[in-house]
């Protein structure tokens, strides 16, 4: 009989610090988003302007958006909006976070970007579930439209009003796309070196 011992250690695959720490950004985005929306709804009347900066380039206003980006769907029925703007996004965010937790190949930047996108998604979902009037938007930025552009959005005088959650989704989405493009380029270069 041998006196050898076998050491067994349990390391949870899905809950490592490299996966959990970036999820702090989810909470930070949700808290900042909801706090700023609370301040806006408490201090600026609906459709009013609270402040203007840089000669009107940036304005803080109070708008409710029952639709999604660019007010898409604001005229649709409540039932259709509930399914398309509440249930489906909630399922998508849960699936994305599930993939996030199971995947060991995401880079640090990709993990933080996914967390920022999820935080923005949850921030707007809170409004969609708990504010019957829709998502609170308040950041209004001048858009230097090109009058003769064939594309309507290039002729806008102001960019559609948005909020902290929207900004987190867009900025982190751009970072995520660039990080994937960089990773693909590195993979392609390493294949060429072999």
Secondary structure, DSSP 8 states (H G I E B T S, - for coil): ------------SS--HHHHGGGHHHHHHHHHHHHHHHHHHHHS-TT-EEEEETTTTEEEEEEEESSSGGGTTTTS-HHHHHIIIIIHHHHHHHHHHHHHHH-S---HHHHHHHHHHHHHHHHHHHHHHH-TT-EEEEEEEB----TT-SSGGGG-SB---B-HHHHHHHHHHHHHHHHHHHHHHHHHHHHHH-
